[in-house]
Amino acid sequence: MKISVIGAGNLGLAMAAHLALANNDVTLWNRSAENIASLKTSKTIQATGKISGNARLAEVTDDIEVALANPDIILVATPAIAHRDLAILFGRHMQNDCIIVLNPGRTCGAIEFNHYYSLQNNPITPEIAETQTVMHTCRKLAPDKVNILALKDSIYLAGLGDMSNSELVAGLPEVIRDHFTPADSMIQTSIGNVGMILHCTPLLLNSGWTENPNFSYKYYTDSITPHIGSFIEELDRERLEVAEALGYIVLSTKDWFHRSYHTPYVEGETLYDVISRTDVYHDIDAPNTLHHRYILEDVPYGLVPLEKLGNLMGVDTSYTSLIIDLASKLLRIDFRATGRNLKGINLQSVYSALLRQHK
């Protein structure tokens, strides 16, 4: 299969390597040529961990025309902050119909992507879809090296176009297909976004340790204490209530761990308990700055649209609002103004996309 992977960060390297090692024709695109200079020369990614080997790529480029030259599928592996610009770029340069999958969409990613793509008036109408979360738990070790710690299972996928979600899953490259499952609706991918639950709060509430140049810590096992875990569960409850107000039940973050990582279930467990028993999370280092995607992506592209939908549906989102306020004040960025606030997007189209049943 001819595949274009967009973005050469953690996930982009992992996805490109995984697909190339399965003998797919993989083009890796990155906006910044500097970050892929060595890869342009070698065209080889060194993968270690759950997927290992020297993965030979067909092409490495910063030219969007090359990346969009008749792929069977495009897998967007950038942070959500890039989705709007990519939608405009794709809208101006898209050459053929294919599937575009945002890995992941975060909250309302496919809806926003489709909106800005459509504004470019390109007659090509690709199938735009999003996943609930990333497939690879991974870390980029060098510009051409990635460590893949784990592969998630049962990842929801939902789209906006004529294809059913089952057809979209069937259209994925064979080597990754079994890790995905068709969502009942986009609520399961957008409101099912657990990254905004797990990433923002622990980093913000450990900001002193994060910015201490003489200190490092493990992100999940050190920063999520019993009390912080309880706070996160309240934040998660608001997410579940927004989904319920829209007519769907989505998995709690606790249940997501059981589904994605097969963490054993224990009666009466807390989120803190579940994370403590999820081995793959034990060795993940915390960021050493607040200017990190855990804040810069998950607050404006996760919590901000969640709060907006909650307000529209009459759901109390006071915990969500508190974290947005804290992040905005600490970083001196108005995340409600800069983030995915759904302004300019017809709200009826948002509701229609979220509620659309096309499994």
C-alpha positions as CSV (number, residue, x, y, z in Angstrom):
1,M,0.0,0.0,0.0
2,K,1.2,3.5,-0.8
3,I,1.1,5.5,2.4
4,S,2.0,9.1,3.4
5,V,2.8,9.7,7.0
6,I,2.5,13.4,8.0
7,G,4.8,14.5,10.8
8,A,8.2,13.1,11.9
9,G,7.7,13.3,15.7
10,N,7.2,10.5,18.2
11,L,4.2,9.0,16.5
12,G,5.2,9.8,12.9
13,L,8.5,7.9,13.2
14,A,6.8,5.0,15.0
15,M,4.0,4.7,12.4
16,A,6.3,5.1,9.4
17,A,8.7,2.5,10.7
18,H,6.0,0.0,11.6
19,L,4.4,0.3,8.1
20,A,7.7,0.2,6.3
21,L,8.8,-2.9,8.1
22,A,5.6,-4.5,6.8
23,N,6.8,-3.8,3.2
24,N,4.5,-0.8,2.6
25,D,5.6,2.1,0.3
26,V,5.9,4.9,2.9
27,T,6.6,8.6,2.3
28,L,7.3,10.6,5.5
29,W,6.6,14.3,5.3
30,N,7.6,16.9,7.8
31,R,7.1,20.7,7.6
32,S,10.6,21.5,8.9
33,A,13.4,20.3,6.6
34,E,16.0,20.7,9.4
35,N,14.3,18.1,11.5
36,I,14.5,15.4,8.8
37,A,17.9,16.3,7.3
38,S,19.6,13.0,8.3
39,L,16.5,11.0,7.4
40,K,16.5,12.5,3.9
41,T,19.9,11.1,3.4
42,S,19.5,7.6,5.0
43,K,15.7,7.1,4.4
44,T,16.0,4.6,7.3
45,I,14.4,4.7,10.8
46,Q,15.8,2.6,13.6
47,A,12.9,1.2,15.6
48,T,13.4,-0.5,18.9
49,G,11.0,-2.1,21.4
50,K,7.7,-3.8,20.5
51,I,8.4,-3.2,16.8
52,S,12.1,-3.4,15.9
53,G,14.3,-3.2,12.9
54,N,15.8,-0.8,10.3
55,A,12.8,0.5,8.4
56,R,13.6,1.7,4.9
57,L,11.3,4.5,3.6
58,A,10.4,5.1,0.0
59,E,10.7,8.9,0.4
60,V,11.4,11.5,3.1
61,T,10.4,15.1,2.2
62,D,9.3,18.5,3.2
63,D,7.5,19.0,-0.1
64,I,3.8,18.6,0.3
65,E,3.3,18.0,-3.4
66,V,5.5,14.8,-3.0
67,A,3.6,13.7,0.1
68,L,0.2,14.1,-1.7
69,A,1.2,12.4,-4.9
70,N,-1.5,9.7,-5.2
71,P,-1.3,7.9,-1.8
72,D,-3.8,5.2,-1.0
73,I,-4.1,6.7,2.5
74,I,-2.7,9.6,4.5
75,L,-2.0,9.2,8.2
76,V,-1.6,12.5,10.0
77,A,0.7,12.0,13.0
78,T,1.2,15.6,14.1
79,P,-0.1,17.3,17.3
80,A,-3.5,18.8,16.9
81,I,-2.1,22.3,16.8
82,A,-1.1,21.6,13.2
83,H,-4.4,20.3,12.0
84,R,-5.9,23.6,10.8
85,D,-2.8,24.6,8.8
86,L,-2.6,21.1,7.3
87,A,-6.3,21.2,6.3
88,I,-5.6,24.4,4.4
89,L,-2.4,23.0,2.9
90,F,-4.1,19.8,1.8
91,G,-7.0,21.8,0.4
92,R,-4.7,23.7,-1.8
93,H,-2.6,20.7,-3.0
94,M,-4.7,17.5,-2.8
95,Q,-4.5,15.6,-6.0
96,N,-6.6,12.5,-5.6
97,D,-9.4,11.0,-3.5
98,C,-8.1,8.9,-0.6
99,I,-8.6,8.4,3.2
100,I,-7.1,11.0,5.6
101,V,-6.9,9.8,9.2
102,L,-6.0,12.1,12.0
103,N,-4.0,10.1,14.6
104,P,-5.6,11.2,16.8
105,G,-8.2,13.9,16.1
106,R,-8.3,15.0,19.8
107,T,-11.6,16.7,20.3
108,C,-13.6,17.6,17.1
109,G,-10.4,17.3,15.0
110,A,-12.0,15.8,11.9
111,I,-14.8,18.3,12.1
112,E,-12.4,21.3,12.2
113,F,-10.1,19.7,9.5
114,N,-13.1,19.2,7.2
115,H,-14.2,22.8,7.7
116,Y,-10.9,24.4,6.8
117,Y,-10.3,21.9,3.9
118,S,-13.7,22.7,2.5
119,L,-12.9,26.5,2.5
120,Q,-10.2,25.9,-0.1
121,N,-12.8,24.8,-2.7
122,N,-10.8,21.8,-3.9
123,P,-13.1,19.5,-6.0
124,I,-11.3,16.5,-4.5
125,T,-13.3,15.2,-1.5
126,P,-11.2,12.8,0.6
127,E,-12.6,10.7,3.4
128,I,-11.6,12.5,6.6
129,A,-11.5,10.4,9.7
130,E,-10.1,10.5,13.2
131,T,-8.9,8.0,15.8
132,Q,-9.6,8.2,19.6
133,T,-6.0,8.0,20.5
134,V,-2.6,7.1,19.2
135,M,-1.8,3.5,18.4
136,H,1.9,3.6,19.5
137,T,3.1,4.5,22.9
138,C,6.5,5.6,21.9
139,R,9.3,8.1,22.3
140,K,11.6,9.6,19.6
141,L,15.2,9.1,20.6
142,A,16.9,10.8,17.7
143,P,15.8,12.3,14.3
144,D,16.0,8.7,12.9
145,K,15.4,6.6,15.9
146,V,12.2,5.7,17.9
147,N,11.5,3.4,20.8
148,I,8.0,1.8,20.7
149,L,6.9,0.9,24.2
150,A,3.5,-0.6,23.5
151,L,0.8,-1.0,20.9
152,K,-2.8,-0.1,22.0
153,D,-5.8,-2.2,21.0
154,S,-9.4,-1.5,20.2
155,I,-8.8,2.1,19.1
156,Y,-12.0,3.7,17.9
157,L,-12.1,5.3,14.4
158,A,-14.8,7.4,12.9
159,G,-15.2,9.4,9.7
160,L,-17.3,12.1,8.1
161,G,-17.7,11.0,4.5
162,D,-19.7,8.5,2.6
163,M,-17.7,5.5,3.8
164,S,-18.9,3.7,6.9
165,N,-16.6,3.4,9.9
166,S,-16.3,-0.3,9.2
167,E,-15.1,0.5,5.7
168,L,-12.6,3.0,6.9
169,V,-11.1,0.4,9.3
170,A,-11.0,-2.1,6.4
171,G,-9.1,0.6,4.4
172,L,-6.3,0.8,6.9
173,P,-2.9,-0.9,6.1
174,E,-3.2,-4.5,7.0
175,V,-0.4,-4.5,9.6
176,I,-2.2,-2.0,11.8
177,R,-5.8,-2.8,11.0
178,D,-6.5,-5.1,13.9
179,H,-5.6,-2.4,16.4
180,F,-8.7,-0.4,15.4
181,T,-12.4,-0.8,15.7
182,P,-15.3,1.2,14.0
183,A,-16.8,3.7,16.4
184,D,-20.6,4.0,16.8
185,S,-20.3,7.7,16.3
186,M,-17.6,10.5,16.4
187,I,-18.6,11.0,20.0
188,Q,-16.5,7.9,20.8
189,T,-13.4,9.4,19.2
190,S,-13.8,13.1,20.1
191,I,-15.4,13.0,23.5
192,G,-13.7,9.7,24.0
193,N,-10.4,11.6,23.9
194,V,-8.6,10.6,27.1
195,G,-5.3,12.5,26.4
196,M,-6.9,15.7,27.7
197,I,-7.7,13.9,30.9
198,L,-4.3,12.3,31.5
199,H,-2.0,15.0,30.2
200,C,-3.0,18.4,31.4
201,T,-3.8,18.1,35.1
202,P,-0.7,16.2,36.3
203,L,1.7,18.4,34.5
204,L,0.1,21.6,35.7
205,L,-0.2,20.5,39.3
206,N,3.5,19.4,39.3
207,S,4.7,22.6,37.6
208,G,7.3,23.3,40.2
209,W,9.0,20.0,39.8
210,T,8.6,20.2,36.0
211,E,10.5,23.5,35.8
212,N,13.2,22.5,38.4
213,P,16.4,22.0,36.4
214,N,17.8,19.8,39.1
215,F,14.9,17.4,39.3
216,S,13.3,14.8,37.0
217,Y,10.5,12.4,37.6
218,K,8.4,9.7,36.0
219,Y,5.3,11.3,34.6
220,Y,2.5,8.8,35.5
221,T,3.8,7.1,38.6
222,D,5.3,10.1,40.3
223,S,3.0,13.0,39.3
224,I,-0.4,11.2,39.7
225,T,-0.8,10.9,43.5
226,P,-4.1,9.6,45.1
227,H,-5.4,13.2,45.4
228,I,-4.4,14.2,41.9
229,G,-5.9,11.0,40.7
230,S,-9.2,11.8,42.4
231,F,-9.2,15.3,40.8
232,I,-8.6,13.7,37.4
233,E,-11.6,11.4,37.9
234,E,-13.8,14.5,38.5
235,L,-12.5,16.0,35.3
236,D,-13.2,12.6,33.6
237,R,-16.8,12.6,35.0
238,E,-17.5,15.9,33.2
239,R,-16.3,14.4,30.0
240,L,-18.6,11.4,30.4
241,E,-21.5,13.8,31.2
242,V,-21.0,15.8,28.0
243,A,-21.1,12.5,26.0
244,E,-24.2,11.4,27.9
245,A,-25.9,14.8,27.2
246,L,-25.2,14.2,23.5
247,G,-26.8,10.7,23.8
248,Y,-23.9,8.4,24.1
249,I,-22.0,6.5,26.8
250,V,-18.2,6.6,26.4
251,L,-15.6,4.7,28.3
252,S,-14.2,6.2,31.5
253,T,-10.5,6.7,31.6
254,K,-10.2,3.7,34.0
255,D,-12.1,1.5,31.6
256,W,-10.0,2.8,28.7
257,F,-6.9,1.4,30.4
258,H,-8.5,-2.0,30.7
259,R,-9.5,-1.9,27.0
260,S,-6.3,-0.5,25.5
261,Y,-3.6,-2.0,27.7
262,H,-5.5,-5.0,29.2
263,T,-4.7,-3.7,32.7
264,P,-6.4,-6.2,35.2
265,Y,-9.6,-5.1,36.8
266,V,-9.9,-4.9,40.6
267,E,-13.1,-4.2,42.3
268,G,-13.3,-0.7,44.0
269,E,-10.2,0.5,42.1
270,T,-9.4,4.2,41.6
271,L,-7.7,5.7,38.5
272,Y,-4.6,6.0,40.6
273,D,-4.7,2.3,41.3
274,V,-5.2,1.5,37.6
275,I,-2.3,3.6,36.5
276,S,-0.1,2.1,39.2
277,R,-0.8,-1.3,37.7
278,T,-0.2,-0.4,34.0
279,D,3.4,-1.4,33.6
280,V,4.1,0.4,30.3
281,Y,3.4,3.7,32.0
282,H,6.0,3.2,34.7
283,D,9.1,4.3,32.7
284,I,7.7,7.3,30.9
285,D,9.7,10.4,31.8
286,A,7.9,13.7,32.6
287,P,8.5,16.8,30.4
288,N,10.9,19.3,31.7
289,T,8.9,22.3,30.5
290,L,5.2,23.4,30.6
291,H,5.6,24.4,27.0
292,H,4.9,20.9,26.0
293,R,2.1,19.2,23.9
294,Y,0.5,17.9,27.1
295,I,-0.5,21.6,27.6
296,L,-0.2,23.2,24.2
297,E,-2.2,20.5,22.5
298,D,-4.4,18.9,25.1
299,V,-5.8,22.1,26.6
300,P,-6.7,24.1,23.5
301,Y,-7.6,21.1,21.3
302,G,-9.1,18.9,24.0
303,L,-10.5,20.7,27.0
304,V,-11.5,23.9,25.2
305,P,-13.9,22.2,22.8
306,L,-15.1,19.9,25.6
307,E,-16.0,22.9,27.7
308,K,-17.7,24.6,24.7
309,L,-19.8,21.5,24.1
310,G,-20.6,21.2,27.8
311,N,-21.8,24.8,27.9
312,L,-24.0,24.3,24.9
313,M,-25.5,21.1,26.4
314,G,-26.0,22.7,29.9
315,V,-23.4,20.4,31.6
316,D,-21.3,21.7,34.5
317,T,-17.7,21.7,33.5
318,S,-16.2,23.5,36.4
319,Y,-13.2,21.2,36.7
320,T,-12.5,21.5,33.0
321,S,-12.8,25.3,33.2
322,L,-10.4,25.4,36.2
323,I,-7.7,23.5,34.3
324,I,-8.1,25.8,31.2
325,D,-7.9,28.8,33.5
326,L,-4.8,27.5,35.3
327,A,-3.0,26.7,32.0
328,S,-3.9,30.0,30.5
329,K,-2.7,32.0,33.6
330,L,0.5,30.0,34.0
331,L,1.5,30.2,30.4
332,R,-0.1,33.6,29.7
333,I,-1.9,32.2,26.7
334,D,-5.6,32.6,26.1
335,F,-6.3,29.0,25.2
336,R,-10.0,29.7,24.7
337,A,-9.2,32.3,22.0
338,T,-6.4,30.3,20.3
339,G,-7.8,26.8,20.6
340,R,-10.5,24.7,19.0
341,N,-13.4,26.9,20.2
342,L,-15.6,25.9,17.3
343,K,-16.2,29.5,16.3
344,G,-16.9,29.9,12.6
345,I,-18.1,26.3,12.3
346,N,-21.8,25.8,11.9
347,L,-22.9,24.2,15.2
348,Q,-25.6,22.2,13.5
349,S,-22.8,20.6,11.4
350,V,-20.9,19.9,14.6
351,Y,-23.9,18.1,16.2
352,S,-24.6,16.2,12.9
353,A,-21.1,15.0,12.7
354,L,-20.9,13.9,16.3
355,L,-24.3,12.2,16.3
356,R,-23.9,10.6,12.8
357,Q,-24.3,6.8,13.1
358,H,-22.4,5.2,10.2
359,K,-20.7,2.2,11.8
